Amino acid sequence: MISDEIQRITAQLPAGVRLVAVSKYHPAEAIREAYSAGQRLFGESHAQEIQQKHTVLADLAGLEWHFIGHLQTNKVKYIAPYVSLVHSADSPRLLTEINKQAVKAGRTIRCLLQLHVAAEETKFGFTPDEALAYLDSGTWRGLEGVELAGVMAMATNTDDIVRIRADFHRARQFFERAQTYFSSFSSPTGGGREGAFTELSMGMSDDWHIAIDEGATLIRIGTQIFGQRQY
Ligand SMILES: *Cc1c(COP(=O)(O)O)cnc(C)c1O
């Protein structure tokens, strides 16, 4: 049962760790069931799907939509009016577009820098060095509609828990380094972003216990809650 899984997971979360229920490829009714069990944060990874669900579920007060998948720049405009956290800000170009659409929508959108720490080749995400270079570039300071809120990472897709832990550990090291970087700005210019770099999003159905050990503040769980994805 969806509600049992939500309760089982949330009962194990230390203070300061929140659950994002990853509802991609599951119907709106599954989200309603999770909501009834008290779940409020939902993660989706396709612009069209989150758009449909947002419309159908508009009656659920306090529900927060998190975008967790690769976001194409031409889709940002569809989700900018309501998305509460983009976990997958994976390039300077995407951040610039999120800023543009956030300003248009009269909002500030919280974004996490997606860090590439896994062994798999992927074109998505900043390496830790690229992310530091991005922070150093200062470009983010001009993005009035974006609040850099932390870091998201995925571990290597493997059964090797030593490797998984090492990946999460690298993400955490970057996260702490970036926090130090932000805290070096004493003035509140930049929309107060400096104090807001607080989220470390990591951990999925198979590895969230390790992620919490390594300092995650947001875990993203789909399969364990909703079962196999349906379409
Ligand atoms: C699908 C997805 C998840 C959830 O994965 P499960 O293994 O089903 O828990 C978490 N994070 C991201 C980025 C995803 O795309």
PDBQT file of the ligand as one rigid body, heavy atoms in Angstrom, charges set to zero:
ROOT
HETATM    1  C1  LIG A 301      13.044   8.047 -11.179  1.00  0.00    +0.000 C 
HETATM    2  C2  LIG A 301      13.972   8.826 -10.325  1.00  0.00    +0.000 A 
HETATM    3  C3  LIG A 301      14.060   8.590  -8.936  1.00  0.00    +0.000 A 
HETATM    4  C4  LIG A 301      13.295   7.506  -8.209  1.00  0.00    +0.000 C 
HETATM    5  O1  LIG A 301      13.889   6.272  -8.457  1.00  0.00    +0.000 OA
HETATM    6  P1  LIG A 301      13.358   4.924  -7.733  1.00  0.00    +0.000 P 
HETATM    7  O2  LIG A 301      14.483   3.973  -7.932  1.00  0.00    +0.000 OA
HETATM    8  O3  LIG A 301      12.115   4.538  -8.427  1.00  0.00    +0.000 OA
HETATM    9  O4  LIG A 301      13.137   5.252  -6.312  1.00  0.00    +0.000 OA
HETATM   10  C5  LIG A 301      14.897   9.426  -8.202  1.00  0.00    +0.000 A 
HETATM   11  N1  LIG A 301      15.620  10.397  -8.778  1.00  0.00    +0.000 NA
HETATM   12  C6  LIG A 301      15.580  10.632 -10.106  1.00  0.00    +0.000 A 
HETATM   13  C7  LIG A 301      16.402  11.727 -10.669  1.00  0.00    +0.000 C 
HETATM   14  C8  LIG A 301      14.758   9.851 -10.917  1.00  0.00    +0.000 A 
HETATM   15  O5  LIG A 301      14.737  10.096 -12.240  1.00  0.00    +0.000 OA
ENDROOT
TORSDOF 0
